[in-house]
Amino acid sequence: MVDLHVSLAGLELDNPVIPASGTFGFGKEFKDYYDINILGSFSFKGTTREARFGNPTPRIAECKNGMINAVGLQNPGVQHVIEHELPEMKAYFHKPVIANVSGFSVEDYAYTCQLLDKEEQVGILEVNISCPNVHGGGMSFGTDPASAAEVTRAVKAVTTKPVFIKLSPNVTDIVAIAKACEEAGADGICLINTLLGMRIDIQRRQPVIANKMGGFSGDAVFPVALRMVYQVAKACRIPVMGCGGVSTAKDVIEMMMAGATAVQVGAANLVNPYACKEIIEQLPAECEKLGISKISEIIGVVE
């Protein structure tokens, strides 16, 4: 019997598999497919201070081995999440969840995180300073070490639960930004968010999506994500959640060997709603093939 338990900044997970924010809603969209309590946890839909309609449509473009999205953080706002989504979630998910938070100012991040920190169901705050699909927020904080540290300090000053900073791959030195967050008090790092991409409709001679550019995700980004997880895990002492192009149990093992304590599954959920369930079911057999009896022991084994 393979032991799949991992400890993520003090949060005990039955397994390391976590659906990524933006691909799993608030869980209710998937609960009728399978019992989502088999998940380690899940990161719910990116939440902002105020409700957001998001970007104009079309918002999605297919790509070879992936997709581009520019949804633009559409969400009902933090008050609605607290008053409606979290109470409803209690009926179908019985583990701590990860609250993904975005903002357009340091004050936005602090305000939203302070409110969600008080919610019993929230186990970890995932602060998204890496969204490439909105103007004037998100990624603008995640491409500069000083700005990333400023957001981290502001959130840590008003929260008590573990804070993970979700970083953008659209930078030249991911380690410098991760270390700045660690020094500012972050409890963990999540990476990567999407790469900035684009598609053109050659018939119309126009970008496929209304936002022109958007976040590129899917299988094609896995080697980039793996490289960044490895670099950050080696440079920082805090845990890493790996994310980007993960679609199989083997991908999870590879991410963990690179240094991830837990692994998020994103675009694969949009292709196959059973993706996380299948990965969790296949993990023990893949571990046994490799002589792994306790999955936590492979975290960061690659030198």
Disulfide bonds with the S-S distance in Angstrom:
none
